[in-house]
Amino acid sequence: MPKLSAGLLLYRSVDGTVEVLIGHPGGPFWTRKDDGAWSIPKGEYAEGEDPWTVARREFEEELGKPPPVGPRIEFAPLKQPSGKVITAFAVRGDLDLAGTESNTFELEWPKGSGKVREFPEIDRVEWFSVAQARSKLLKGQRPLLDQLLAAVEDDESGGSRSR
């Protein structure tokens, strides 16, 4: 059984350009990584849990703010290179990034030192155009950008995949 993860991709349109909100993972492994390291706010869940509820919870835990309310776009589940399956949703909205603060995790660092340190799960979040996000996001999450653009174009042309 693959691990399951649910996430929320917040998006907005600024001067006709679609932008997405993504986060850079915290902790020592990611410190010097940028391109190909960012992620949508997401987290694992157990079989039987509601992915939409999990996606909103994880967004709030990782950014310290509730996600904006609005119709959601449901994406097809996305299998990651690791085998994990992400169920992602998109919501159109804006979010002031001032005061964002992530939950934390503990890790022995340096490894083998016996010292346990606390790190933020997400050390920063930023708005990026879809073109910029394409290079920032983890490779396995990049298809979400294509799905988002297709849904936004469909919505603007009169169709709708939102709920």
N, C-alpha and C positions, 0 to 999 in steps of 0.2 A: 504494500500500500504506500503510495507516494505521500510525502509531507504536503499539507495544504496550507496556503497562505492567501490572505485577502488584503486588498489595498485600494486606496482612493487616489485618483489622479485629479487634482484640482486644476481647472483651466480657466482662462479669461481671454478676451480679445482686446488688444491695445492697438489703436490705429490700424485696424485690419489685419494684425498679426496675432495668431494664436500663440499664447504663452502657457507654460505648464509649471506647476510648483513641484520641485523635487528636492530630496534631501541627500546630504553627504553623510555616509556612515561614520560614526565616532569610533574611537579606539585606535590603538597603536598600529594595527595592520593597515588601516586606510589613510593614515596621516599624510603620506606623500603621494597618494594616488588621487587623480582628479578625473581625467577623461576615462569613461568606461567604469566609473566607480559609484556614481549616484544612483538613487533608487526612488521609486514612489514610496510614500509612507505605507507600510504594510506589516503584517505579522502572521504568525502561524495560528491555526485553529484546528479543533478536533472535528472529526466526522460528526455530522448532526448539528453543528453550530451554524447559525445563519451568517453567510459570508458578508452581507451588507452591514449587519450589526458589528461584525469583527472589523471590517474596513473602517468604519467610523470611529470605533474605539481606538484602533491603532493610530489613526490620524491624530486623535486628541492626545494620546500618550506620547507620540513622537514629536509633536509640535507644541504641546501645552495649550492648545486652543481647539475649540470644537470646529468641525468642518462646517462650511456654509451650508445652509439648507437650500435645496433646489431639486429639480428633476435630475434623476441619475441616468447615465448611459451604462448599460451592462455590456461588458466585453466577453467574448468567448474565453473560456479558461485557457491559460497560456502555460505550456510545459516549459520549464527552465532546463538549461543544460545539466543542472544537478539532479533533475528528475522531479523537483518540487513543482507543484501546479499552483499557479497564481490565478485567483478569481479577482478581477479588477473592475472598478467602477469609475466613471468620471462624473464630476459635478462642475457646472459652470459657476464661478463665483470669484470674489476677490478676497484677499486676506492680507491684513496689515502684518508684516513680519516682525514689527517691533515687539519685543517681549516673548518671542517664541522660545520655548525651553523644553528640551526633550527629557524623557525618562532616562534612567541610567542602568548600567549593568556592571557587574564586578568581574574582574579578570586578574589572574596571577600575571604580573608584569614587572620586570622582565620574566619571561617563562623560566621556571626552575628556581626563581629567586626566593619563593615563599612569601613574597609581598603581594597582597591583593589590593588592587586599585579600582577605583570607580571611574567609569567613562560614560559620556552621553551616548545614547543609541544613535542619535543624529546630531552631528556637531554644527551643522548649518543648513539652512534651507534658502533656496533662491528661486525666483521666477526666471525662466529661460524661454526663448522662442523655441518652437518645435525643432527648427534647424539646429540650434545650439544644443538642445536637449538630446538630440540624436547622437551627438558625440559624448555627452556627459553620462547618459544612462548606461547601466549594465547592459551588455549585449542582449541578454535574454528578455529584457523588458522593452527594447526598442520597438517591437511590433505593436505595442500599445499606442504609440504615437500615430502609426498609420491607421489603426482602428479609430482613434480619436478624430483624426482629420476626416476620415470617411463619414463618421457619424455627424460631425459638425456640418460638413457639406450637404449631407442628406437632410439635416434639420433645416438648413438655410434654403434648400430647394423645395421645402414643403413636406418632405417625409419626416418621420421621427422615430427614433429607436429609444427615446427617453421614456421614463416612467414618472 
